């Protein structure tokens, strides 16, 4: 109301020039942002009178004067252009910005579900998360991600959807079915892979499924993008030589109820098809969700001659790379002396 009284005062003081002065004041007022105390929800119902909308905006402290808003809207003849619906305003907003948003019909629809898939997240982790959010029952979800017919319908040539649920935040305005959720994540995967990726893979003798599996090993081995091409080099070198990959992240993937420690019996378990310390070549499937940078690293390995790597004793968020077994063993001893641990932490994400 103060703003409206100020407007009247301007008109009274300027007399003959009141119209010009009034327009100048309205011009300034309509573009001046108002700091909101929190998220403001405003509903414009079909046929709602302008006075009711303006009062609603003032009551929620989105504008300083409902009277000025009415005058301004009538002068500009903008009210019939506003689209009915529910609108959300945040932070700072001016009357002009409010009207523009309502003209465009940027209606607010509250989200009923938001799910974060971090890099390296496994299907088991994701299914547990979906079950807690009411998307489906855990047994049904586990069956779905390995259903051959469903997997083929998504264009995936694998025995499971592991590796094809692209790391991102997925938002839904209505609760999706498990099928709808997974369709969206796989669709995002195919949208995010590098251009001509499958064509490039054929040149190096890999299928898309093999590349996704390869990329998942990189993803679980390092969180640092700058290390990914180097780890890709090590994996490529071992594959070409026919040596075991020796990637503990894969071993862990095949361990039921992994508790954070790899035991000697786990390393010697031939029944674990993901035991890359025994079985040569790539694992049967990917071992987690892969990012674009890991997919790109598969095709862009370094050529530095590295064949081994271990956690860096000075900074265990990094790796120390070596070319010979002797260098590697020395780095392992250094890590152990520094109190290093050979554990793989599963990726997590807060929501």
N, C-alpha and C positions, 0 to 999 in steps of 0.2 A: 504493500500500500504506500510506503514511503516514496517509492519511485513514481507512483502515479500522482501523488500530491506535488512532487517536484516538477512533474510534467505540467500540471495545472498552473504552478507558480511561474514557470517559464512563459506560458501562454499569457498570463495576467500581466507580467512585467513588460513583455515585448509589444503588447497591444496590437498595432497594425501588422507587425512582423511576426505575430504569434504562429501563423501557419508554418512559415519558414523555420522558425525556431523550434517548433514542435516536431517538425520532420527531422531536423538535425538531432534533436534529443532522442527520438525514436530510433534513428539510424545508429546512434551510439549504443543505445540500450540493447537493441536486438543482437548486436554482435559481441556484447560483453559476456565472457564466460562466467558461469556460476559454479563454484566448487561444491560438489555434492558430498554429503556425509557418508554415503554408501551407495550401493546399487539401488536405483530407482526404477520401479515398474509402474508403467502408466497404461491404462486401457482405454482405447478409443472405440466405443461401441457404435455400430451402424445407427445413424440418425441422431447421435448424441449432440446436444446443443453446444455451441462454441463456449458459452459461459461455463458449462460443467467441465469441459476439458481444461479450460484455463484455470479454474478453481482447483482442479485435481493437481495440476502442475505446481501451483503455488503452495498448496497444502503439503506437497512432498518436497518443497524447497528446490524445485528444478528451475523456477523463475522467481523473480523478486516481486512481480506485480501481475495479478490476473487481469486487472483493468487495462494496463498497458498492452498486455498480450492481445486482449480483445480488440482494442483500438488498432493495433498494428496489423492484426489479421484481417480486419474489415477494410482497412485502407488498401492492403495488398490483394484482397480478394483470394486469399490462399486456402481458406478453410475447406472449400469443396474439393480441393486437390488432395487432401489428406486421406490416407487409406486406413480403414478400420483395422484394428488388431491390437495386440499387446506389444508394448515397446519397453526396452531396457536401456537405461542411460547410466554411464559410469564416469567417475573422475570429474572432469570439468566439461561443462557444455553450455552453449549459448542458446537463447531462444531461436535464433536463426538455424542452428545446427539441429535443434529438436524438430523444427518444421521440415527441414530438408530430409531428415531421416524418415519422418512420417509420410512425406510425399513419395519417397522411394519405396515405401512399404517394407522397410527392413524390420519385419516382425520378429519378435523374440519368442523362440520356442525353447523351453527348458530342456536340458539334456537329462535323459533317464539313465544313461550308461556311458561311462568313459573308462576305457581300458588301455593301459600302457603296456606295450611290448618292448622291453629293452633289448639291446643287442645281446645275442647269445642265449636268450630266453628259450627254454625247451618247451615242447608241447605239454609235457607233464606239468610244468609250472603254470603254463597258460591255462590248461584245463582246470587246474585247481583254482585259479583266479576267477575263471568264468563261472565255475560252480558256486563259489561264494557270492557272486553277484547275481545269481539266479538265472543265468543264461541256459543252464542245462544241468543234468545230473552227471557226476563224474564218470560213471560207467558208460553212459551214452556218448559223452564227449570223447572218451578214449576210443570207443568203437568208431565214431565218425571220422576221426583224423586218420584212420587206417582202412576206411571203407574204399575198396578199389573203384567201385562205380562212381562214388562221390569225387574221389581224387581225379579220376579221368575226366569228369565233367568240368573240372577246373583247369584242364590243360596241363596237369602235372604228371610226369612220367616217373613215378616213384611208388614205393610201397607205403609211404606215409607222407603227411604234409610237413614233416620236420624240415626246417630250413626255408619254407615257402611262406611263413607268416612274417611279413616285413616289419622290422622294428619301427614303431611309430605310436602316436596316441590316436586311438579310435573313439569317435564320439557318435552317439546315437540319440535321436529324439524320441524313439520308441524302442522298447526292449526287443532286440533281434532274436531270432532263433539261432541255434548253434550253426546251422547251415549258412544263414545270412551273415553271421559274424565272420566265419572262415572264408566265405566268398569275397568279402570286402578285403581281408588281409592278403589273400592270394592275388586278388586283382591289383592291389597296391604294389605287391612284389613285382609283377610283370610290368607295371608302369614305371617302377624305379630302377630296374636293371639297366645297365649302360646300353646305348643305341648299338644295334647290330651285334649284340653280345653273343648270341648263339652262332652267328656266322663266324665271328672271331674264334670261338671255341673250336669249331671244326678244323681250323688251321693248326691247332695245337693238339688235336686228337682227343678232345674232351666232349662229352655230352653235357647238356645243361645240368642234369642231375649230378653228374660227377663234379662239375664246377661248384655247385651249391654245397656239396659235401666238403670239397676242398676249402671253400670259403669259410665254412662253419668251423673248420679246424683252426684257421687263422683267427677267426673272431674270438674263439674261446682261449686262444693262447696269449693274445695281447689286446690291451685296450688302447694302445697307441697307434695311430694311423701311420706314423713314420716307420714303425717296425714291421708293418704288414707285408710290404714287398720283400723284406729280408727273410721273414718266416716263409713266405711263398717260395723263395729261392731254395731254402733248406728242404722244403717238402718236395719241390720239383726234382731236386738233385737225388733225393732218396728214392723217389718213385722211378726215376730213370735208371738208377743203379740196381733197383730191385731190393733195396734194403728196407727194414722195418722203419716205420715213421717214428715210433716211440713217443707218441703224443698222449700224455696222461689225461688230458681233457676228454679224449675219446674213450680211454679205459674207464674213466669215471662215469661217462654216459651209460655204459653197459652194466654198471654195478647197481643192483637193486638196493634202495634205501641207503645210499651213500651218506656217511656221517662226517665227512670232512677229511678223512685220512685214507690214503692208499696203502694197503697192507701187502706184504710179500705174496700172500696167497692170491691177491687180486692181480698182481703183475704176472703170475704164472698160470692164471686161469684160462685154459684153452677154450672153454665153453662160452666165453664172452666174445661174441663176434666183433666187438668194438675194441678188443685188446690189441692195439697197434704196436705193442711190444713183442707180440708173437705173430699175429697175422699180418702179412705183407699187403701193400696196396692201401687204397682208401677204404674207410669203414663202409658198411652196407648202406647207410643213409647219413644225412647231415646230423649234427649233434646240437643244433640250436639255430636261432634266428640270425640271419646274416645281413649286414649292412652293405650298402653300395661300395664303400671303400674296400671291404674284404673281397667282394666280387671282382673289383677292378684289380686288386693285387694279384689274383690268380693269373691274369693275363699280363701283368707288368712286374714280374719278379726282378730283383736286383741281379747283378752278375759279379758278385764280390768274392765268390769262392767259399762262402760259409757252408758248413755242413752240420754244425751243432749250435745249440744255444741253451742257456740256463739263466735263471734269475740273477740280476746284477746284485752282488753283495753289498754295494754302496747304496743302491736304490732299487728295492724289490718291486717297484712298479715298472721297471725296465728289464731288458734282457741283455746279457753279454753273449756275443756271438764269437765263434771260433771256427778255424778251418781244419784243425787236426784233433784227434782223440786226446792227445797229450795236453793240448791247450784247454780242451773242454774239461778234462779231469782236474786240471789245476784250478779252473774256475769253480768247479763243483766243491772242491775242498775249501776254497776261499769263502764260498757261500756258507758252508757248514760251520766254519770257524766264526763267521759273523752272526751265527744264530739263525741262518736262513731256514725256511721250511719249504718243503716241496708239496704245497697244497694248492688245489685249484678252488677258488671261491666261485660259487655259482652267482650269476648275475641277479641282482634284485632291483626293484624299483618301488619307490613310495608313491602312494596315490592319495 
